[in-house]
Amino acid sequence: MSTLLVILLVLVGAAVLAVFWVIGLYNGLVTFRNRYKNAFSQIDVQLKRRYDLIPNLVETAKAYMAHEKDTLEAVIQARNQAAGARQALGGAAPSGAGLQSLNQAEVGLTAAMSRFSMVQEAYPELKANQNMMQLTEELTSAENKIAFARQAYNDAVMNYNNRREVFPSSFIAGVFQFTEAQLFEVAVEAERAPVKVQF
């Protein structure tokens, strides 16, 4: 074998290894991006479930809370705003502005539901209503699932962003325009407090 042929084979081998290395980095970034997108779709499913429960909860309460029309309307309005923000995302993992809009709508809904819970305390017969107890239990379950889904989403975003920013993946991420993913953070200190649901 001539020296020139050996050098040529080494260069071709190095080029093939470099191509496979770039492909591996690219595929890793795609995998992590798909994980956080899937994690957001889990949040989306749970948010829809909660939005579907709220009108039933309000309808059940209407018969007992005739004097609390403003509170009930505020809950429905906040629910509609949150559902609209969710729908605007189209089920896709959101960008910074889309996620911020959804988060603000969720904060408004949480505040309205909190007021609803406080007003509900004045109506013991409502709290004892079987339908209301079941809906409240389902809503509490949905809230817990949303919290877990948010945590899974934020973990997936952190893993993706870490993969995207570390050397040498950062070069591939820059070339193929893998943009930073946004965490689903709590925007207001009041939302950091646990939701109080009483029977």
N, C-alpha and C positions, 0 to 999 in steps of 0.2 A: 504494500500500500504506500502510496506516495504521501508525503507530508501535506501536500495541498488537499488531497482527498480527506485526510484525517481532520484537518482544520475545517473543511467544508462540512463534514459530518458533525463535528462538535458545534459549529454555528447553527446548523439546521436543528440539531437536538436542543440547543439552548432556546432557539426561537419557538420550537414546538412546546417546550416546557413553559416558556413565558406566556404563550397563548393559552395553555391550559390553566395557568395560574390566574390570568386575567378573567377567564371564563368562570373559574371557581369563586373569585371575589365578587364578580357580577351576580352570579347565581345566589350567593350568600346574601347580598343586599336585597335581591328580589324576594327571597324567602322571608327575611325579617320584615320587609315592607308589607308583604301579604299577611303576615301574622298580625301586625297592628291593624291592618284594614279589617281583618276578620274579627279581631277583638272589638273594634268599633261597631261592627254589625251586630254583635251580641248586645251591646248597649242599646242600639237602635231597636232591637226586638223587645227588650225589657221596657224601654220608654213607651213604645207603642202599647204594650200591655197595660202600663200604668195609665196612659191617656184614655184607653178604652174603659178602664174601671171608674174613673172619676165621674163621668156623667151619671153612671148608675148610683154612685154614692150620693151625689147631689139630688137625684130624683127621689131616692129613699128618704133623704133628710127634709125635702120640701114639705112633706105632710106635717112634720113636727116643728119645723123652723120657719113658719110662715112670716114671722116678724124679722127674720134675718135675711131678707131678700138680697140686700147689698152684698153680704158675705158670700152667699151662694153664687151670685152673678160674678163676683170677683174671682171665685174659684174657676168657674167656667171660662171666663175671659183669659185668665192666666194659663189655663189648660190649652185653650185654642192658640194662644201665642206660642207656647212651647211646642205644641204639635206642628204649628206652621214652620217654626225654626227647624224642627227635625225633618219635616217634609222638604224644606228648601235644600237640605243636604242631599236628598235623593238616595239615602242609605249608604252613601260613600263616606269614607273617612274624611273628616273635614279639614279644611285649611285653617289658618289662624283666625280669619274674620268669621268664617262659618261656625267654628267651634266657639268663639267668643259670643256670637249671637245666640247659639243654643244654650250656652252656659248662663247667660243673662236671663233668658226665658225660663230656664230651670230654677234659677234663684227666685224669680217672681212667683213661679208655681209653688215652690216650697214655702214661701212666705204666706201665700193665700191659703195653702193647706194647713199651715200652722194656725192661722186665724180661725179657720173652720174648726179645727180640733178644740181650740179654746172656747168657741161659742157652743160647740156641741156639749160641753160640760154642763151647761145650764139646762139641758134636756135629758134627764135620766131615762125617760121612756124611750127616747131615740137610741140611747146607748144600749138599752136592753132589747131593742128590736133585732130579731134573728137575722134578717137581711143585712142590717147595718153591721152587725158583728161579723158576718161572713165577708162582706165587702171590705171592712176595715182590716180583717186578717189577710185577705188577698192583696190589699194595697201595701200592707206592711211587708209581706213576702216579696212583692214587686220592688219595693224600696231596697230591701236587702240584696236582691239580685242585681239591681242597678249598681249598688255600691261595689259588689264583687266584680261586676263587669267593668266598671270604671277602673278598678284596681288592676285587673288583667290588661285592660287597654293601656294604661299608663306604664305598666311593666313592659309590654310589647313595644311601646313607643321608645322607652328608655333603651331597650336592647337594640332596636333599629338605629336610633340616633348614635349610640355608642359604636355600633358596627360601621356606621357611615362616617364617623369622625376620626376613627383610629387609623394610624398608618399601617399598611399601605392602601387600605380600602378607601381612604379619603380621596385618593387620586381617581380611582374608578368612579366613586360617587360624584365627583366634580365633572368628569368627562361625560357621564351618562345622566347627569342632572337629577340625582337622587336628592330631593329637597328635605329639609328638616321637618319632622313630624311634630305636632303640637300636643302637649299633655292636656288632659281634661281636668283642669284645676278648679278648685273652689274659688269663686271670685269674691265672695263676701264673707266676712268673719262670722256672720250670723248663721250661714249655711254649714259652718264647721260644727256647730252644736248638733247633737243627735236629735233626730225627729222624734217627737213625743206623741205616741199614739196610745190612748187610754180607752178602756172599755167601760 
